[in-house]
Amino acid sequence: MDILVMAGQLILGLTILVGVHELGHMLTAKWFGMRVEKFSIGFPPKIFGKQIGETEYMLGAIPLGGFVKITGMVDESLDTEALKEEPKPYEFRAKPAWQRLIVMLGGIIVNVLTGILIFTFITYLYGESYLPASEVRYGIVPNKLGQEIGFRTGDKIVKINGRPFTEFNDVYSPEVVLGSGSYYTVERGNQLIDVPVPNNFMDRLSDQDQSLFVAPLDPFVVAEVVPGQPASKAGLKAGDRIAQVAGKPIQFFPELQQALKDNAGKETPLLVERGGQTVALKVNVDEDGKVGFRPKSLLQYATRKYSLVESVPAGTKQAFGIITTQIKAFGKIFRGEASARKSLGGPMAIAQQYGATFDWLKFWTLTGMLSMVLAFMNLLPIPALDGGHVMFLTYEMISGRKPSDKFLENAQKVGMAMILSLMVFVIFNDLIKSLF
């Protein structure tokens, strides 16, 4: 049953996103007078189809994508017979390059707008949670960079630039980390100590990707266990409090993270508190020091409410923050700082993120994130993706020379081979992760 719920949420989310993406292509194509032969959600074989005017609307059996067939366009169908004739006025290839460019960007633009719309309404309905500075009563834990500038575990930040502050996120404010002469005042034992921000601090943050140079020491419980992951196989349950890892007492989440890293790649004993009882478990910690569960902090977060007008910029910021994260993640993969096998996930990984129970907020948050990821991925300059078409159309507009249909056909084949290879990789990668 859990698998059916996860799969159902994945299919529903993808159906919504693929539908609006392909709708963006179709509407812009029809707007410029191009003939749209097919509009499909899902790939063949066809489950259902209905002809309305010049367009056949279809539902495919494979719910991992979709397509729009525009007359006179070299696409994934590789139907190039019609390209041997002179272009007709209603064909894609007969239209000006700027119109073709808008059609190819149509799906990406609609996905971005969908992501913004989802996050705008989530922000309006639920507000934005934040951690009051007064809640960080156990102090902070610094990472390596935080230690280098003078923070110590257990420090309590009481002032920023000599002034009290109300939200813990103010610690990361650009005005502070980019400012000249900035400093934090911390309470350490019975002393107040100033921790200055170095002039090159922003460069060090960027170089080491350590924007959270300090984090709150927060007690926690298990919020959700990811099905198929080591924590689930070991018997960890939502509501458990992890008291020990390999005999080491655990009170705060950063302590757990460090203890798991110390036992990466090992079968590790856990002691958990569950319903007033102590339960002993053994978990196989992966090579990254993770076991597959989501924590719930026991610190009390507050909520900031927004009007509908205020929700638009706040939701937009959240949406584009996902693209920024994607760019950073790809950069780390290409620089060899992160493993593609560990970083990339396919349908099974996404389904696990949706979870085995339907949660309205979680479903739409993940769907909004996927909408922005889909927009970003489609903009990559790979033939067969929208970004590949955009690349060739941009070349045509700048140079005044259109690539030949034969060149576009061969580029499409190369791009499809690359995408299919990536799909095979992520699917098998999902299977290996779930099995081992």
Rosetta blueprint (number, residue, H / E / L):
1 M L
2 D H
3 I H
4 L H
5 V H
6 M H
7 A H
8 G H
9 Q H
10 L H
11 I H
12 L H
13 G H
14 L H
15 T H
16 I H
17 L H
18 V H
19 G H
20 V H
21 H H
22 E H
23 L H
24 G H
25 H H
26 M H
27 L H
28 T H
29 A H
30 K H
31 W H
32 F L
33 G L
34 M L
35 R L
36 V E
37 E E
38 K E
39 F E
40 S E
41 I E
42 G E
43 F E
44 P E
45 P E
46 K E
47 I E
48 F E
49 G E
50 K E
51 Q E
52 I E
53 G L
54 E L
55 T E
56 E E
57 Y E
58 M E
59 L E
60 G E
61 A E
62 I E
63 P E
64 L E
65 G E
66 G E
67 F E
68 V E
69 K E
70 I E
71 T L
72 G L
73 M L
74 V L
75 D L
76 E L
77 S L
78 L L
79 D L
80 T L
81 E H
82 A H
83 L H
84 K H
85 E L
86 E L
87 P L
88 K L
89 P L
90 Y L
91 E L
92 F H
93 R H
94 A H
95 K L
96 P L
97 A H
98 W H
99 Q H
100 R H
101 L H
102 I H
103 V H
104 M H
105 L H
106 G H
107 G H
108 I H
109 I H
110 V H
111 N H
112 V H
113 L H
114 T H
115 G H
116 I H
117 L H
118 I H
119 F H
120 T H
121 F H
122 I H
123 T H
124 Y H
125 L H
126 Y H
127 G L
128 E E
129 S E
130 Y E
131 L L
132 P E
133 A H
134 S H
135 E H
136 V L
137 R L
138 Y L
139 G L
140 I E
141 V E
142 P E
143 N L
144 K H
145 L H
146 G H
147 Q H
148 E H
149 I H
150 G L
151 F L
152 R L
153 T L
154 G L
155 D L
156 K E
157 I E
158 V E
159 K E
160 I E
161 N L
162 G L
163 R E
164 P L
165 F L
166 T L
167 E E
168 F H
169 N H
170 D H
171 V H
172 Y H
173 S L
174 P H
175 E H
176 V H
177 V H
178 L L
179 G L
180 S L
181 G L
182 S L
183 Y E
184 Y E
185 T E
186 V E
187 E E
188 R E
189 G L
190 N L
191 Q E
192 L E
193 I E
194 D E
195 V E
196 P E
197 V L
198 P L
199 N L
200 N L
201 F H
202 M H
203 D H
204 R H
205 L H
206 S H
207 D H
208 Q H
209 D L
210 Q L
211 S L
212 L L
213 F L
214 V E
215 A E
216 P E
217 L L
218 D L
219 P E
220 F E
221 V E
222 V E
223 A E
224 E E
225 V E
226 V L
227 P L
228 G L
229 Q L
230 P H
231 A H
232 S H
233 K H
234 A H
235 G L
236 L L
237 K L
238 A L
239 G L
240 D L
241 R E
242 I E
243 A E
244 Q E
245 V E
246 A L
247 G L
248 K E
249 P E
250 I L
251 Q L
252 F E
253 F H
254 P H
255 E H
256 L H
257 Q H
258 Q H
259 A H
260 L H
261 K H
262 D H
263 N L
264 A L
265 G L
266 K L
267 E E
268 T E
269 P E
270 L E
271 L E
272 V E
273 E E
274 R E
275 G L
276 G L
277 Q E
278 T E
279 V E
280 A E
281 L E
282 K E
283 V E
284 N E
285 V L
286 D L
287 E L
288 D L
289 G L
290 K L
291 V L
292 G L
293 F E
294 R E
295 P E
296 K E
297 S E
298 L L
299 L L
300 Q L
301 Y L
302 A E
303 T E
304 R E
305 K L
306 Y L
307 S L
308 L H
309 V H
310 E H
311 S H
312 V H
313 P H
314 A H
315 G H
316 T H
317 K H
318 Q H
319 A H
320 F H
321 G H
322 I H
323 I H
324 T H
325 T H
326 Q H
327 I H
328 K H
329 A H
330 F H
331 G H
332 K H
333 I H
334 F H
335 R L
336 G L
337 E L
338 A L
339 S L
340 A H
341 R H
342 K H
343 S H
344 L L
345 G L
346 G L
347 P H
348 M H
349 A H
350 I H
351 A H
352 Q H
353 Q H
354 Y H
355 G L
356 A L
357 T L
358 F L
359 D L
360 W H
361 L H
362 K H
363 F H
364 W H
365 T H
366 L H
367 T H
368 G H
369 M H
370 L H
371 S H
372 M H
373 V H
374 L H
375 A H
376 F H
377 M H
378 N H
379 L L
380 L L
381 P L
382 I L
383 P L
384 A L
385 L L
386 D H
387 G H
388 G H
389 H H
390 V H
391 M H
392 F H
393 L H
394 T H
395 Y H
396 E H
397 M H
398 I H
399 S H
400 G L
401 R L
402 K L
403 P L
404 S L
405 D H
406 K H
407 F H
408 L H
409 E H
410 N H
411 A H
412 Q H
413 K H
414 V H
415 G H
416 M H
417 A H
418 M H
419 I H
420 L H
421 S H
422 L H
423 M H
424 V H
425 F H
426 V H
427 I H
428 F H
429 N H
430 D H
431 L H
432 I H
433 K H
434 S H
435 L H
436 F L
